[in-house]
Amino acid sequence: MEDNQYEYQGIQFIGKLSSEIYRRGYIYFTKRLVPFDINYIQLLCLISLYIKDNQSQEQITDDLSIDKSSVHRAIKGLIEKEYVSRVRDEKDKRVYRVSLTQKARDIQTQIEEMTKERENLLSEGIDPQEKAIAFKVLNQMTQNANQIYEEEKKKNDK
């Protein structure tokens, strides 16, 4: 693979690189998720809930930066497979709270091992200092992307 395939007229397209990492991750996890009968978006929802359980569906959508309908379908599938439950918020009846079930907790270690393995494979040959720098830079770029997104959203809402 040539390094310059991510360049055009002197511009390096980091977005293309990150998109390829995402797509390859999708493929990597799809095969490994078959025993759990879940898909990649459902995996991302579970991970979000492993980090912070009992979130609103909107919080999960925001956390994952995935459209509402995809998260809704993913949550619906996780409910049907008994990995999560969804109840109306006591204080705000418009909000649904999503919580992990014991079935989801039972596979948490396997999910964590799977994601750690992928991260280790991705960072193979990269020393910890370089990995920390890459994380910091990508995190800043993500914040920039989110800011651009919010500004565009405000323009479109007017």
C-alpha positions in Angstrom: 0.0 0.0 0.0 1.4 3.4 -1.0 1.5 6.2 1.5 0.6 8.7 -1.1 -2.8 7.1 -1.7 -4.0 9.3 1.1 -2.7 12.5 -0.5 -4.0 14.7 -3.3 -2.5 17.9 -4.5 -0.4 18.2 -1.4 -3.2 17.6 1.0 -2.9 14.6 3.4 -6.4 13.2 4.0 -6.4 12.0 7.6 -10.2 11.5 7.3 -9.6 8.8 4.6 -7.2 7.0 6.9 -9.6 7.1 9.9 -12.4 6.0 7.7 -10.4 3.0 6.5 -9.6 2.1 10.1 -13.3 2.3 10.9 -14.3 0.1 7.9 -11.7 -2.5 8.7 -12.8 -2.5 12.3 -16.3 -3.2 11.1 -15.1 -6.2 9.2 -12.9 -7.4 12.0 -15.7 -7.3 14.6 -18.5 -8.6 12.3 -16.9 -12.1 12.2 -16.2 -12.1 15.9 -19.6 -11.0 16.9 -21.5 -13.9 15.3 -21.5 -16.0 18.5 -23.2 -13.2 20.3 -25.7 -12.6 17.5 -25.0 -8.8 17.5 -23.7 -6.4 14.9 -21.1 -3.7 15.0 -23.4 -0.8 15.9 -24.9 -2.9 18.7 -21.4 -3.6 19.9 -20.7 0.1 20.0 -23.9 0.6 22.0 -22.9 -2.1 24.5 -19.5 -0.5 24.9 -21.1 2.9 25.6 -23.2 1.2 28.2 -20.3 -0.7 29.7 -18.6 2.7 30.2 -21.8 4.3 31.7 -24.9 2.2 32.2 -28.4 3.6 32.4 -28.0 6.2 29.7 -30.7 7.9 27.7 -30.9 6.7 24.1 -30.0 10.3 23.1 -26.9 10.1 25.2 -25.8 6.9 23.4 -26.5 8.6 20.1 -24.3 11.6 21.0 -21.6 9.4 22.5 -21.3 7.3 19.3 -21.9 10.2 16.9 -24.2 7.9 14.9 -27.6 8.8 13.6 -30.6 8.4 15.8 -32.3 5.8 13.6 -29.3 3.5 13.6 -28.9 3.7 17.3 -32.7 3.1 17.7 -32.5 0.0 15.5 -29.4 -1.3 17.4 -31.1 -0.8 20.8 -34.3 -2.4 19.6 -32.2 -5.5 18.5 -30.3 -5.6 21.8 -33.7 -5.5 23.6 -35.0 -8.4 21.5 -31.8 -10.4 22.2 -32.2 -9.5 25.9 -28.8 -7.6 26.2 -30.4 -4.4 27.3 -33.7 -3.1 28.7 -35.3 0.3 28.0 -37.7 2.1 30.3 -39.1 5.6 30.3 -37.3 8.1 32.5 -39.2 8.8 35.8 -38.6 12.5 35.6 -39.0 13.1 31.9 -41.4 10.7 30.2 -40.1 11.7 26.7 -36.8 10.1 27.5 -35.9 6.4 27.4 -33.2 5.0 29.7 -31.2 2.0 28.4 -29.6 -0.4 30.8 -27.5 -3.5 30.6 -29.0 -6.9 31.5 -27.2 -9.7 33.2 -26.8 -11.3 29.8 -24.8 -8.3 28.6 -22.8 -8.3 31.8 -22.0 -12.0 31.2 -20.3 -11.3 27.9 -18.6 -8.0 29.0 -15.2 -9.7 29.6 -15.2 -11.3 26.2 -16.2 -8.0 24.5 -13.5 -6.1 26.4 -10.9 -8.7 25.4 -12.0 -8.5 21.8 -11.7 -4.7 21.7 -8.3 -4.8 23.5 -7.0 -7.3 21.0 -8.1 -5.1 18.1 -6.4 -2.0 19.7 -3.2 -4.0 20.3 -3.2 -5.2 16.7 -3.8 -1.6 15.4 -0.9 -0.2 17.5 1.5 -3.0 16.8 5.0 -1.5 16.1 4.1 1.8 17.7 5.8 2.7 20.9 3.6 3.9 23.8 4.8 7.5 23.4 3.8 7.6 19.7 0.5 6.0 20.6 -0.2 8.7 23.2 0.7 11.4 20.7 -1.6 9.8 18.0 -4.4 9.6 20.5 -4.0 13.2 21.5 -3.9 14.4 17.9 -6.9 12.4 16.8 -8.8 13.5 19.9 -8.2 17.1 19.0 -9.2 16.5 15.4 -12.4 14.8 16.7 -13.2 17.9 18.8 -12.6 20.1 15.8 -14.9 17.9 13.7 -17.6 18.1 16.4 -17.3 21.9 16.5 -17.6 22.2 12.7 -20.6 19.8 12.8 -22.3 21.9 15.5 -21.7 25.1 13.6 -23.0 23.6 10.4 -26.1 22.3 12.3 -26.8 25.8 13.7 -26.5 27.3 10.2 -28.9 24.7 8.8 -31.4 25.2 11.7 -31.8 28.9 10.8 
